[in-house]
Amino acid sequence: MLSAMAHTSTEAPDARTISRYGLIIAAVGIGVQLVLGVYYLAMAHSPQPHDLPVGVVGSAQQQAQVTDRLEQGGDFKVEAYDGAAGLVQAIKQRDAYGGVVFKGRVPTLYVASAAGPSVANLFRRSFTEAYEQELGKQVKQIVAAGSPVPAATAARLAAPPAVKDVVPLPADDSAGSSLGFVIQALCLGGSIASLALGRLGRLTQRSPKRGAGHASLLVVYALGSGAVALVAMAVFGVGDDAHHLTLFGGLALISLAVTASTAACVALFGPVGSLVGGLYFTVGLVISGSSIVPEMLPTLGKAIGQLLPPGAGATVARDATYFPDASTAGPFVVLGLYSVIGLAVILVTNTAANRSRYTWWLRRHAASGVPAASPSPPPER
C-alpha cells in the first residue's frame, strides 16, 4: 500500500492538468501584455507638449502675439525676456526649451536640440505656422485695402525664420537617442546585478558582516557600472564636452539607486521584491524622459517618472552631458534617497535577523536550563 501511495505521489500530471496550467499561464501572459500595451500607448503613442516653457524677446505687441498664438490649447508656456542673452541663458539652464528673438520684424528661433530633437522640431513648426498665419492675415488686410503687398512682407512670407541651435546634439548622436540607451543598459544591468548579488549573499547566514559586505559590493558595482557607461559614451563620441565628474557621479548613482532599492525590496519581501527591478525597466523607462521629454508626457506620467531612478537618472545624465548650467539638485536627491534608504534596509535587515537568532538561542537554552557554548541558529528561510 505504501509503495502504491509513493507511486501515486510521483505520478506525472495528466493532460487535463497540464492544459489547465497552460491556459492559466497563457491568460496571465495575455493580461500582462494587455496592461503593458495600454500603458505604453497611453504614455507614448502620441507625445504632446504640456506647458512646455519657451521664451520671447521683442516688443510688447510681438510678445502678446506670440503668447496668444503659442499658449492656445496649453501646449506652450511663454515667458518674456529682456534680450537674447537672457533667453540663451534660460535655455542653457533648461528653464526654457527654446524661444524667438525679434530684431525689428525679423524673427530668429532659438532651440536646443540636445534637450530633445522632437521638441525643437515641434517648436520650430508651431512658431513657423503661427508666424505665417500672422503674415497671411496682414497680407489679406493689405489686399482688401486695395494696396500692393510690400516686397519685404512677401519675402518674410516666402522664407522661414532663421534658426539658431543653442545646445546642439553632437554629430555622433544626431537622433539624440544615446542617453536613452545608456539609462536602459544601467537599469537592466543593475536589476540583474542586484539579483545575482542577493543570491550570492544567501550562501551565508544573515549578520551585520554579511549586510556590510552586500552593501559594499553594491557600491563597488555602481562605481564600475558608472565607469563602464562613461567609457562606452566616450567611444561613440557622446558626452565629450560633458562635466565628466558630475556625469560619472550621476551614472554611478543611477546604478546604485536601482540595485540598492531592488536588493532592499528582496530583503523585505523575499523573491517577489525582485519585481521592482523589472518595473524600473518596463514601466519606469517609458516615463523617464530619456527618450521622450518629460513635458511631452502626460502630467501624471511626468510626475511619477521623475520620482523613479530611471527618470531622475535621465535628467542628471542629460544635464551633465549637455546642460552643465542647469540645476540637478532635485534629481540627485531622488537618486540619493533610493541609494541611502536601500543600503540602510540591507544593513538593518541583516543585523535584525542576526539579533533575532541570538534572542531565539537565549530563550531556548534559558527554558531548557542547559548551557550552550555558542548559538546554533535555525536555518534561514
ROLUM-324009 format. One record per residue (C-alpha): chain; x, y, z; residue number from 1. Coordinates in nm, 2 decimals. Layout:
BEGIN
atom cadena: A, east: X, north: Y, up: Z, num: NUM
...
***
This chain:
BEGIN
atom cadena: A, east: 0.00, north: 0.00, up: 0.00, num: 1
atom cadena: A, east: 0.28, north: 0.24, up: 0.09, num: 2
atom cadena: A, east: 0.45, north: 0.16, up: -0.24, num: 3
atom cadena: A, east: 0.13, north: 0.24, up: -0.42, num: 4
atom cadena: A, east: 0.10, north: 0.57, up: -0.24, num: 5
atom cadena: A, east: 0.46, north: 0.66, up: -0.33, num: 6
atom cadena: A, east: 0.40, north: 0.57, up: -0.68, num: 7
atom cadena: A, east: 0.08, north: 0.79, up: -0.69, num: 8
atom cadena: A, east: 0.27, north: 1.09, up: -0.54, num: 9
atom cadena: A, east: 0.54, north: 1.08, up: -0.81, num: 10
atom cadena: A, east: 0.30, north: 1.01, up: -1.09, num: 11
atom cadena: A, east: 0.32, north: 1.27, up: -1.37, num: 12
atom cadena: A, east: 0.02, north: 1.51, up: -1.40, num: 13
atom cadena: A, east: -0.24, north: 1.41, up: -1.66, num: 14
atom cadena: A, east: -0.31, north: 1.60, up: -1.98, num: 15
atom cadena: A, east: -0.60, north: 1.79, up: -1.84, num: 16
atom cadena: A, east: -0.40, north: 1.93, up: -1.55, num: 17
atom cadena: A, east: -0.12, north: 2.03, up: -1.79, num: 18
atom cadena: A, east: -0.38, north: 2.20, up: -2.02, num: 19
atom cadena: A, east: -0.53, north: 2.38, up: -1.72, num: 20
atom cadena: A, east: -0.20, north: 2.52, up: -1.60, num: 21
atom cadena: A, east: -0.11, north: 2.61, up: -1.96, num: 22
atom cadena: A, east: -0.43, north: 2.81, up: -2.00, num: 23
atom cadena: A, east: -0.36, north: 2.99, up: -1.68, num: 24
atom cadena: A, east: -0.01, north: 3.08, up: -1.78, num: 25
atom cadena: A, east: -0.13, north: 3.19, up: -2.12, num: 26
atom cadena: A, east: -0.40, north: 3.41, up: -1.96, num: 27
atom cadena: A, east: -0.15, north: 3.57, up: -1.73, num: 28
atom cadena: A, east: 0.08, north: 3.64, up: -2.02, num: 29
atom cadena: A, east: -0.20, north: 3.80, up: -2.22, num: 30
atom cadena: A, east: -0.31, north: 4.00, up: -1.92, num: 31
atom cadena: A, east: 0.04, north: 4.14, up: -1.87, num: 32
atom cadena: A, east: 0.07, north: 4.22, up: -2.24, num: 33
atom cadena: A, east: -0.26, north: 4.40, up: -2.23, num: 34
atom cadena: A, east: -0.17, north: 4.61, up: -1.93, num: 35
atom cadena: A, east: 0.17, north: 4.70, up: -2.06, num: 36
atom cadena: A, east: 0.04, north: 4.77, up: -2.41, num: 37
atom cadena: A, east: -0.23, north: 5.00, up: -2.28, num: 38
atom cadena: A, east: 0.03, north: 5.17, up: -2.05, num: 39
atom cadena: A, east: 0.29, north: 5.22, up: -2.33, num: 40
atom cadena: A, east: 0.03, north: 5.36, up: -2.57, num: 41
atom cadena: A, east: -0.12, north: 5.59, up: -2.31, num: 42
atom cadena: A, east: 0.22, north: 5.73, up: -2.22, num: 43
atom cadena: A, east: 0.39, north: 5.75, up: -2.56, num: 44
atom cadena: A, east: 0.17, north: 5.68, up: -2.86, num: 45
atom cadena: A, east: 0.14, north: 6.05, up: -2.94, num: 46
atom cadena: A, east: 0.36, north: 6.27, up: -2.72, num: 47
atom cadena: A, east: 0.21, north: 6.62, up: -2.68, num: 48
atom cadena: A, east: 0.35, north: 6.92, up: -2.50, num: 49
atom cadena: A, east: 0.21, north: 7.03, up: -2.17, num: 50
atom cadena: A, east: 0.30, north: 7.39, up: -2.08, num: 51
atom cadena: A, east: 0.64, north: 7.35, up: -2.25, num: 52
atom cadena: A, east: 0.84, north: 7.66, up: -2.14, num: 53
atom cadena: A, east: 0.96, north: 7.88, up: -2.42, num: 54
atom cadena: A, east: 1.07, north: 8.24, up: -2.43, num: 55
atom cadena: A, east: 1.02, north: 8.55, up: -2.65, num: 56
atom cadena: A, east: 1.22, north: 8.87, up: -2.69, num: 57
atom cadena: A, east: 1.06, north: 9.16, up: -2.88, num: 58
atom cadena: A, east: 0.82, north: 9.45, up: -2.85, num: 59
atom cadena: A, east: 0.51, north: 9.43, up: -2.62, num: 60
atom cadena: A, east: 0.29, north: 9.37, up: -2.93, num: 61
atom cadena: A, east: 0.52, north: 9.09, up: -3.06, num: 62
atom cadena: A, east: 0.53, north: 8.93, up: -2.72, num: 63
atom cadena: A, east: 0.15, north: 8.94, up: -2.69, num: 64
atom cadena: A, east: 0.10, north: 8.80, up: -3.04, num: 65
atom cadena: A, east: 0.35, north: 8.51, up: -2.98, num: 66
atom cadena: A, east: 0.20, north: 8.44, up: -2.64, num: 67
atom cadena: A, east: -0.16, north: 8.43, up: -2.77, num: 68
atom cadena: A, east: -0.07, north: 8.20, up: -3.05, num: 69
atom cadena: A, east: 0.15, north: 7.95, up: -2.87, num: 70
atom cadena: A, east: -0.04, north: 7.92, up: -2.55, num: 71
atom cadena: A, east: -0.36, north: 7.82, up: -2.72, num: 72
atom cadena: A, east: -0.45, north: 7.47, up: -2.60, num: 73
atom cadena: A, east: -0.20, north: 7.47, up: -2.32, num: 74
atom cadena: A, east: 0.09, north: 7.34, up: -2.53, num: 75
atom cadena: A, east: 0.34, north: 7.61, up: -2.45, num: 76
atom cadena: A, east: 0.41, north: 7.84, up: -2.16, num: 77
atom cadena: A, east: 0.56, north: 8.16, up: -2.29, num: 78
atom cadena: A, east: 0.80, north: 8.38, up: -2.08, num: 79
atom cadena: A, east: 0.92, north: 8.72, up: -2.19, num: 80
atom cadena: A, east: 1.29, north: 8.80, up: -2.17, num: 81
atom cadena: A, east: 1.47, north: 9.14, up: -2.20, num: 82
atom cadena: A, east: 1.72, north: 9.03, up: -2.45, num: 83
atom cadena: A, east: 1.87, north: 8.74, up: -2.65, num: 84
atom cadena: A, east: 2.14, north: 8.68, up: -2.38, num: 85
atom cadena: A, east: 1.87, north: 8.62, up: -2.11, num: 86
atom cadena: A, east: 1.69, north: 8.37, up: -2.34, num: 87
atom cadena: A, east: 2.01, north: 8.19, up: -2.42, num: 88
atom cadena: A, east: 2.10, north: 8.15, up: -2.05, num: 89
atom cadena: A, east: 1.75, north: 8.02, up: -1.97, num: 90
atom cadena: A, east: 1.79, north: 7.76, up: -2.24, num: 91
atom cadena: A, east: 2.13, north: 7.66, up: -2.11, num: 92
atom cadena: A, east: 1.97, north: 7.62, up: -1.76, num: 93
atom cadena: A, east: 1.68, north: 7.42, up: -1.91, num: 94
atom cadena: A, east: 1.44, north: 7.69, up: -1.78, num: 95
atom cadena: A, east: 1.32, north: 7.72, up: -2.15, num: 96
atom cadena: A, east: 1.33, north: 7.47, up: -2.43, num: 97
atom cadena: A, east: 1.36, north: 7.74, up: -2.69, num: 98
atom cadena: A, east: 1.23, north: 8.08, up: -2.79, num: 99
atom cadena: A, east: 1.21, north: 8.35, up: -3.05, num: 100
atom cadena: A, east: 1.40, north: 8.68, up: -3.07, num: 101
atom cadena: A, east: 1.26, north: 8.96, up: -3.29, num: 102
atom cadena: A, east: 1.50, north: 9.21, up: -3.44, num: 103
atom cadena: A, east: 1.26, north: 9.46, up: -3.58, num: 104
atom cadena: A, east: 1.01, north: 9.25, up: -3.75, num: 105
atom cadena: A, east: 1.25, north: 8.97, up: -3.84, num: 106
atom cadena: A, east: 1.23, north: 8.67, up: -3.60, num: 107
atom cadena: A, east: 1.51, north: 8.42, up: -3.52, num: 108
atom cadena: A, east: 1.42, north: 8.09, up: -3.35, num: 109
atom cadena: A, east: 1.64, north: 7.97, up: -3.07, num: 110
atom cadena: A, east: 1.62, north: 7.59, up: -3.00, num: 111
atom cadena: A, east: 1.82, north: 7.33, up: -2.80, num: 112
atom cadena: A, east: 1.81, north: 7.00, up: -2.99, num: 113
atom cadena: A, east: 2.01, north: 6.84, up: -2.71, num: 114
atom cadena: A, east: 1.70, north: 6.88, up: -2.49, num: 115
atom cadena: A, east: 1.51, north: 6.67, up: -2.74, num: 116
atom cadena: A, east: 1.51, north: 6.69, up: -3.12, num: 117
atom cadena: A, east: 1.13, north: 6.63, up: -3.12, num: 118
atom cadena: A, east: 1.08, north: 6.93, up: -2.90, num: 119
atom cadena: A, east: 1.30, north: 7.15, up: -3.11, num: 120
atom cadena: A, east: 1.12, north: 7.04, up: -3.43, num: 121
atom cadena: A, east: 0.78, north: 7.09, up: -3.26, num: 122
atom cadena: A, east: 0.86, north: 7.44, up: -3.15, num: 123
atom cadena: A, east: 1.00, north: 7.53, up: -3.49, num: 124
atom cadena: A, east: 0.69, north: 7.40, up: -3.67, num: 125
atom cadena: A, east: 0.45, north: 7.56, up: -3.42, num: 126
atom cadena: A, east: 0.61, north: 7.90, up: -3.44, num: 127
atom cadena: A, east: 0.65, north: 7.89, up: -3.81, num: 128
atom cadena: A, east: 0.28, north: 7.81, up: -3.86, num: 129
atom cadena: A, east: 0.18, north: 8.09, up: -3.62, num: 130
atom cadena: A, east: 0.42, north: 8.34, up: -3.79, num: 131
atom cadena: A, east: 0.29, north: 8.25, up: -4.14, num: 132
atom cadena: A, east: -0.07, north: 8.29, up: -4.02, num: 133
atom cadena: A, east: 0.01, north: 8.63, up: -3.88, num: 134
atom cadena: A, east: 0.18, north: 8.74, up: -4.20, num: 135
atom cadena: A, east: -0.11, north: 8.59, up: -4.41, num: 136
atom cadena: A, east: -0.35, north: 8.80, up: -4.20, num: 137
atom cadena: A, east: -0.15, north: 9.11, up: -4.27, num: 138
atom cadena: A, east: -0.14, north: 9.03, up: -4.65, num: 139
atom cadena: A, east: -0.52, north: 8.98, up: -4.66, num: 140
atom cadena: A, east: -0.57, north: 9.32, up: -4.49, num: 141
atom cadena: A, east: -0.34, north: 9.49, up: -4.74, num: 142
atom cadena: A, east: -0.51, north: 9.32, up: -5.04, num: 143
atom cadena: A, east: -0.85, north: 9.40, up: -4.90, num: 144
atom cadena: A, east: -0.75, north: 9.77, up: -4.88, num: 145
atom cadena: A, east: -0.65, north: 9.76, up: -5.25, num: 146
atom cadena: A, east: -0.28, north: 9.82, up: -5.19, num: 147
atom cadena: A, east: 0.01, north: 9.61, up: -5.33, num: 148
atom cadena: A, east: 0.18, north: 9.37, up: -5.09, num: 149
atom cadena: A, east: 0.52, north: 9.51, up: -4.98, num: 150
atom cadena: A, east: 0.82, north: 9.32, up: -5.11, num: 151
atom cadena: A, east: 0.95, north: 9.28, up: -4.75, num: 152
atom cadena: A, east: 0.63, north: 9.12, up: -4.64, num: 153
atom cadena: A, east: 0.62, north: 8.88, up: -4.93, num: 154
atom cadena: A, east: 0.99, north: 8.79, up: -4.87, num: 155
atom cadena: A, east: 0.92, north: 8.71, up: -4.50, num: 156
atom cadena: A, east: 0.62, north: 8.50, up: -4.60, num: 157
atom cadena: A, east: 0.83, north: 8.30, up: -4.85, num: 158
atom cadena: A, east: 1.13, north: 8.24, up: -4.63, num: 159
atom cadena: A, east: 1.11, north: 8.05, up: -4.30, num: 160
atom cadena: A, east: 1.26, north: 8.22, up: -3.98, num: 161
atom cadena: A, east: 1.63, north: 8.17, up: -3.92, num: 162
atom cadena: A, east: 1.71, north: 7.90, up: -3.66, num: 163
atom cadena: A, east: 1.99, north: 7.91, up: -3.40, num: 164
atom cadena: A, east: 2.06, north: 7.58, up: -3.21, num: 165
atom cadena: A, east: 2.19, north: 7.70, up: -2.87, num: 166
atom cadena: A, east: 2.27, north: 7.35, up: -2.74, num: 167
atom cadena: A, east: 2.31, north: 7.12, up: -3.04, num: 168
atom cadena: A, east: 2.35, north: 6.74, up: -3.04, num: 169
atom cadena: A, east: 2.69, north: 6.60, up: -3.14, num: 170
atom cadena: A, east: 2.72, north: 6.47, up: -3.49, num: 171
atom cadena: A, east: 2.77, north: 6.12, up: -3.35, num: 172
atom cadena: A, east: 2.43, north: 6.14, up: -3.18, num: 173
atom cadena: A, east: 2.22, north: 6.33, up: -3.42, num: 174
atom cadena: A, east: 1.90, north: 6.15, up: -3.32, num: 175
atom cadena: A, east: 1.95, north: 6.21, up: -2.95, num: 176
atom cadena: A, east: 1.88, north: 5.85, up: -2.85, num: 177
atom cadena: A, east: 2.21, north: 5.76, up: -2.69, num: 178
atom cadena: A, east: 2.12, north: 5.87, up: -2.34, num: 179
atom cadena: A, east: 1.81, north: 5.66, up: -2.35, num: 180
atom cadena: A, east: 2.01, north: 5.35, up: -2.44, num: 181
atom cadena: A, east: 2.26, north: 5.43, up: -2.16, num: 182
atom cadena: A, east: 1.99, north: 5.46, up: -1.90, num: 183
atom cadena: A, east: 1.83, north: 5.14, up: -2.03, num: 184
atom cadena: A, east: 2.16, north: 4.95, up: -2.00, num: 185
atom cadena: A, east: 2.22, north: 5.08, up: -1.65, num: 186
atom cadena: A, east: 1.87, north: 4.98, up: -1.53, num: 187
atom cadena: A, east: 1.88, north: 4.63, up: -1.68, num: 188
atom cadena: A, east: 2.24, north: 4.57, up: -1.56, num: 189
atom cadena: A, east: 2.16, north: 4.70, up: -1.22, num: 190
atom cadena: A, east: 1.85, north: 4.48, up: -1.18, num: 191
atom cadena: A, east: 2.04, north: 4.17, up: -1.29, num: 192
atom cadena: A, east: 2.34, north: 4.25, up: -1.06, num: 193
atom cadena: A, east: 2.11, north: 4.31, up: -0.75, num: 194
atom cadena: A, east: 1.95, north: 3.97, up: -0.80, num: 195
atom cadena: A, east: 2.29, north: 3.79, up: -0.85, num: 196
atom cadena: A, east: 2.45, north: 3.96, up: -0.55, num: 197
atom cadena: A, east: 2.14, north: 3.87, up: -0.34, num: 198
atom cadena: A, east: 2.17, north: 3.50, up: -0.43, num: 199
atom cadena: A, east: 2.54, north: 3.51, up: -0.35, num: 200
atom cadena: A, east: 2.46, north: 3.65, up: -0.01, num: 201
atom cadena: A, east: 2.23, north: 3.36, up: 0.07, num: 202
atom cadena: A, east: 2.53, north: 3.13, up: 0.09, num: 203
atom cadena: A, east: 2.60, north: 3.27, up: 0.44, num: 204
atom cadena: A, east: 2.38, north: 3.34, up: 0.74, num: 205
atom cadena: A, east: 2.24, north: 3.69, up: 0.79, num: 206
atom cadena: A, east: 2.47, north: 3.90, up: 1.00, num: 207
atom cadena: A, east: 2.60, north: 4.26, up: 1.02, num: 208
atom cadena: A, east: 2.91, north: 4.14, up: 0.84, num: 209
atom cadena: A, east: 2.71, north: 4.00, up: 0.56, num: 210
atom cadena: A, east: 2.50, north: 4.32, up: 0.54, num: 211
atom cadena: A, east: 2.81, north: 4.53, up: 0.52, num: 212
atom cadena: A, east: 2.96, north: 4.31, up: 0.26, num: 213
atom cadena: A, east: 2.64, north: 4.32, up: 0.05, num: 214
atom cadena: A, east: 2.62, north: 4.70, up: 0.07, num: 215
atom cadena: A, east: 2.99, north: 4.73, up: -0.02, num: 216
atom cadena: A, east: 2.95, north: 4.51, up: -0.32, num: 217
atom cadena: A, east: 2.66, north: 4.72, up: -0.45, num: 218
atom cadena: A, east: 2.87, north: 5.04, up: -0.41, num: 219
atom cadena: A, east: 3.17, north: 4.88, up: -0.59, num: 220
atom cadena: A, east: 2.94, north: 4.76, up: -0.87, num: 221
atom cadena: A, east: 2.78, north: 5.11, up: -0.90, num: 222
atom cadena: A, east: 3.12, north: 5.27, up: -0.94, num: 223
atom cadena: A, east: 3.23, north: 5.01, up: -1.20, num: 224
atom cadena: A, east: 2.90, north: 5.05, up: -1.38, num: 225
atom cadena: A, east: 2.93, north: 5.43, up: -1.40, num: 226
atom cadena: A, east: 3.28, north: 5.40, up: -1.53, num: 227
atom cadena: A, east: 3.19, north: 5.15, up: -1.80, num: 228
atom cadena: A, east: 2.89, north: 5.37, up: -1.91, num: 229
atom cadena: A, east: 3.12, north: 5.67, up: -1.93, num: 230
atom cadena: A, east: 3.38, north: 5.48, up: -2.14, num: 231
atom cadena: A, east: 3.11, north: 5.35, up: -2.37, num: 232
atom cadena: A, east: 2.98, north: 5.70, up: -2.43, num: 233
atom cadena: A, east: 3.33, north: 5.83, up: -2.49, num: 234
atom cadena: A, east: 3.40, north: 5.56, up: -2.75, num: 235
atom cadena: A, east: 3.10, north: 5.67, up: -2.95, num: 236
atom cadena: A, east: 3.16, north: 6.05, up: -2.91, num: 237
atom cadena: A, east: 2.87, north: 6.11, up: -2.67, num: 238
atom cadena: A, east: 2.94, north: 6.35, up: -2.39, num: 239
atom cadena: A, east: 3.29, north: 6.47, up: -2.50, num: 240
atom cadena: A, east: 3.21, north: 6.82, up: -2.37, num: 241
atom cadena: A, east: 3.03, north: 6.70, up: -2.06, num: 242
atom cadena: A, east: 3.12, north: 6.77, up: -1.70, num: 243
atom cadena: A, east: 3.27, north: 6.43, up: -1.66, num: 244
atom cadena: A, east: 3.29, north: 6.42, up: -1.28, num: 245
atom cadena: A, east: 2.92, north: 6.51, up: -1.25, num: 246
atom cadena: A, east: 2.83, north: 6.27, up: -1.53, num: 247
atom cadena: A, east: 3.03, north: 5.98, up: -1.37, num: 248
atom cadena: A, east: 2.87, north: 6.05, up: -1.03, num: 249
atom cadena: A, east: 2.53, north: 6.06, up: -1.18, num: 250
atom cadena: A, east: 2.57, north: 5.74, up: -1.38, num: 251
atom cadena: A, east: 2.71, north: 5.56, up: -1.07, num: 252
atom cadena: A, east: 2.43, north: 5.69, up: -0.85, num: 253
atom cadena: A, east: 2.17, north: 5.57, up: -1.11, num: 254
atom cadena: A, east: 2.31, north: 5.22, up: -1.08, num: 255
atom cadena: A, east: 2.33, north: 5.23, up: -0.70, num: 256
atom cadena: A, east: 1.97, north: 5.36, up: -0.67, num: 257
atom cadena: A, east: 1.84, north: 5.07, up: -0.89, num: 258
atom cadena: A, east: 2.05, north: 4.79, up: -0.73, num: 259
atom cadena: A, east: 2.01, north: 4.91, up: -0.37, num: 260
atom cadena: A, east: 1.64, north: 4.96, up: -0.38, num: 261
atom cadena: A, east: 1.58, north: 4.63, up: -0.56, num: 262
atom cadena: A, east: 1.80, north: 4.45, up: -0.31, num: 263
atom cadena: A, east: 1.62, north: 4.62, up: -0.02, num: 264
atom cadena: A, east: 1.28, north: 4.50, up: -0.16, num: 265
atom cadena: A, east: 1.41, north: 4.15, up: -0.18, num: 266
atom cadena: A, east: 1.54, north: 4.17, up: 0.18, num: 267
atom cadena: A, east: 1.20, north: 4.29, up: 0.30, num: 268
atom cadena: A, east: 0.96, north: 4.09, up: 0.08, num: 269
atom cadena: A, east: 1.16, north: 3.79, up: -0.04, num: 270
atom cadena: A, east: 1.19, north: 3.69, up: -0.41, num: 271
atom cadena: A, east: 0.88, north: 3.88, up: -0.51, num: 272
atom cadena: A, east: 1.07, north: 4.20, up: -0.43, num: 273
atom cadena: A, east: 1.29, north: 4.15, up: -0.73, num: 274
atom cadena: A, east: 0.99, north: 4.26, up: -0.94, num: 275
atom cadena: A, east: 1.09, north: 4.62, up: -0.85, num: 276
atom cadena: A, east: 1.39, north: 4.60, up: -1.09, num: 277
atom cadena: A, east: 1.16, north: 4.47, up: -1.36, num: 278
atom cadena: A, east: 0.92, north: 4.76, up: -1.30, num: 279
atom cadena: A, east: 1.20, north: 5.01, up: -1.33, num: 280
atom cadena: A, east: 1.29, north: 4.86, up: -1.67, num: 281
atom cadena: A, east: 0.94, north: 4.80, up: -1.81, num: 282
atom cadena: A, east: 0.74, north: 5.09, up: -1.65, num: 283
atom cadena: A, east: 0.99, north: 5.35, up: -1.54, num: 284
atom cadena: A, east: 1.19, north: 5.38, up: -1.86, num: 285
atom cadena: A, east: 0.89, north: 5.49, up: -2.07, num: 286
atom cadena: A, east: 0.82, north: 5.79, up: -1.84, num: 287
atom cadena: A, east: 1.18, north: 5.86, up: -1.75, num: 288
atom cadena: A, east: 1.23, north: 6.14, up: -2.01, num: 289
atom cadena: A, east: 1.53, north: 5.96, up: -2.16, num: 290
atom cadena: A, east: 1.36, north: 5.92, up: -2.50, num: 291
atom cadena: A, east: 1.05, north: 6.15, up: -2.46, num: 292
atom cadena: A, east: 1.10, north: 6.49, up: -2.29, num: 293
atom cadena: A, east: 0.91, north: 6.49, up: -1.96, num: 294
atom cadena: A, east: 0.70, north: 6.79, up: -2.07, num: 295
atom cadena: A, east: 0.58, north: 6.58, up: -2.36, num: 296
atom cadena: A, east: 0.44, north: 6.31, up: -2.13, num: 297
atom cadena: A, east: 0.10, north: 6.31, up: -1.96, num: 298
atom cadena: A, east: 0.11, north: 6.51, up: -1.64, num: 299
atom cadena: A, east: 0.09, north: 6.21, up: -1.41, num: 300
atom cadena: A, east: 0.35, north: 6.02, up: -1.61, num: 301
atom cadena: A, east: 0.59, north: 6.31, up: -1.59, num: 302
atom cadena: A, east: 0.54, north: 6.35, up: -1.21, num: 303
atom cadena: A, east: 0.59, north: 5.98, up: -1.13, num: 304
atom cadena: A, east: 0.87, north: 5.93, up: -1.38, num: 305
atom cadena: A, east: 1.09, north: 6.20, up: -1.22, num: 306
atom cadena: A, east: 1.04, north: 6.03, up: -0.88, num: 307
atom cadena: A, east: 1.18, north: 5.70, up: -1.01, num: 308
atom cadena: A, east: 1.55, north: 5.62, up: -1.06, num: 309
atom cadena: A, east: 1.53, north: 5.60, up: -1.44, num: 310
atom cadena: A, east: 1.37, north: 5.94, up: -1.46, num: 311
atom cadena: A, east: 1.59, north: 6.12, up: -1.21, num: 312
atom cadena: A, east: 1.89, north: 5.95, up: -1.37, num: 313
atom cadena: A, east: 1.79, north: 6.06, up: -1.72, num: 314
atom cadena: A, east: 1.77, north: 6.42, up: -1.61, num: 315
atom cadena: A, east: 2.11, north: 6.41, up: -1.43, num: 316
atom cadena: A, east: 2.27, north: 6.24, up: -1.73, num: 317
atom cadena: A, east: 2.13, north: 6.48, up: -1.99, num: 318
atom cadena: A, east: 2.21, north: 6.79, up: -1.78, num: 319
atom cadena: A, east: 2.56, north: 6.68, up: -1.70, num: 320
atom cadena: A, east: 2.62, north: 6.60, up: -2.07, num: 321
atom cadena: A, east: 2.46, north: 6.90, up: -2.24, num: 322
atom cadena: A, east: 2.34, north: 7.15, up: -1.99, num: 323
atom cadena: A, east: 2.61, north: 7.20, up: -1.72, num: 324
atom cadena: A, east: 2.44, north: 7.53, up: -1.61, num: 325
atom cadena: A, east: 2.12, north: 7.35, up: -1.52, num: 326
atom cadena: A, east: 2.05, north: 7.26, up: -1.16, num: 327
atom cadena: A, east: 2.05, north: 6.89, up: -1.09, num: 328
atom cadena: A, east: 1.99, north: 6.91, up: -0.71, num: 329
atom cadena: A, east: 1.64, north: 6.76, up: -0.72, num: 330
atom cadena: A, east: 1.73, north: 6.45, up: -0.93, num: 331
atom cadena: A, east: 2.04, north: 6.39, up: -0.73, num: 332
atom cadena: A, east: 1.83, north: 6.40, up: -0.41, num: 333
atom cadena: A, east: 1.59, north: 6.14, up: -0.56, num: 334
atom cadena: A, east: 1.87, north: 5.91, up: -0.65, num: 335
atom cadena: A, east: 2.04, north: 5.96, up: -0.32, num: 336
atom cadena: A, east: 1.73, north: 5.87, up: -0.13, num: 337
atom cadena: A, east: 1.68, north: 5.55, up: -0.32, num: 338
atom cadena: A, east: 2.05, north: 5.46, up: -0.26, num: 339
atom cadena: A, east: 2.08, north: 5.55, up: 0.11, num: 340
atom cadena: A, east: 1.74, north: 5.40, up: 0.21, num: 341
atom cadena: A, east: 1.82, north: 5.08, up: 0.01, num: 342
atom cadena: A, east: 2.16, north: 5.04, up: 0.17, num: 343
atom cadena: A, east: 2.02, north: 5.11, up: 0.51, num: 344
atom cadena: A, east: 1.75, north: 4.85, up: 0.47, num: 345
atom cadena: A, east: 2.01, north: 4.59, up: 0.37, num: 346
atom cadena: A, east: 2.22, north: 4.67, up: 0.68, num: 347
atom cadena: A, east: 1.92, north: 4.67, up: 0.92, num: 348
atom cadena: A, east: 1.76, north: 4.35, up: 0.79, num: 349
atom cadena: A, east: 2.08, north: 4.16, up: 0.82, num: 350
atom cadena: A, east: 2.15, north: 4.30, up: 1.17, num: 351
atom cadena: A, east: 1.80, north: 4.25, up: 1.29, num: 352
atom cadena: A, east: 1.79, north: 3.89, up: 1.16, num: 353
atom cadena: A, east: 2.11, north: 3.82, up: 1.35, num: 354
atom cadena: A, east: 1.97, north: 3.96, up: 1.67, num: 355
atom cadena: A, east: 1.65, north: 3.76, up: 1.64, num: 356
atom cadena: A, east: 1.85, north: 3.44, up: 1.61, num: 357
atom cadena: A, east: 2.06, north: 3.53, up: 1.91, num: 358
atom cadena: A, east: 1.74, north: 3.60, up: 2.11, num: 359
atom cadena: A, east: 1.59, north: 3.27, up: 1.99, num: 360
atom cadena: A, east: 1.91, north: 3.09, up: 2.12, num: 361
atom cadena: A, east: 1.89, north: 3.27, up: 2.46, num: 362
atom cadena: A, east: 1.53, north: 3.18, up: 2.51, num: 363
atom cadena: A, east: 1.57, north: 2.82, up: 2.41, num: 364
atom cadena: A, east: 1.86, north: 2.75, up: 2.64, num: 365
atom cadena: A, east: 1.71, north: 2.95, up: 2.93, num: 366
atom cadena: A, east: 1.40, north: 2.74, up: 2.91, num: 367
atom cadena: A, east: 1.59, north: 2.41, up: 2.90, num: 368
atom cadena: A, east: 1.84, north: 2.51, up: 3.16, num: 369
atom cadena: A, east: 2.12, north: 2.36, up: 2.95, num: 370
atom cadena: A, east: 2.41, north: 2.60, up: 2.88, num: 371
atom cadena: A, east: 2.55, north: 2.61, up: 2.53, num: 372
atom cadena: A, east: 2.89, north: 2.70, up: 2.41, num: 373
atom cadena: A, east: 2.76, north: 2.90, up: 2.11, num: 374
atom cadena: A, east: 2.43, north: 2.98, up: 1.94, num: 375
atom cadena: A, east: 2.31, north: 2.75, up: 1.68, num: 376
atom cadena: A, east: 2.06, north: 2.95, up: 1.48, num: 377
atom cadena: A, east: 1.78, north: 2.78, up: 1.29, num: 378
atom cadena: A, east: 1.81, north: 2.75, up: 0.91, num: 379
atom cadena: A, east: 1.75, north: 3.08, up: 0.73, num: 380
atom cadena: A, east: 1.44, north: 3.09, up: 0.52, num: 381
***
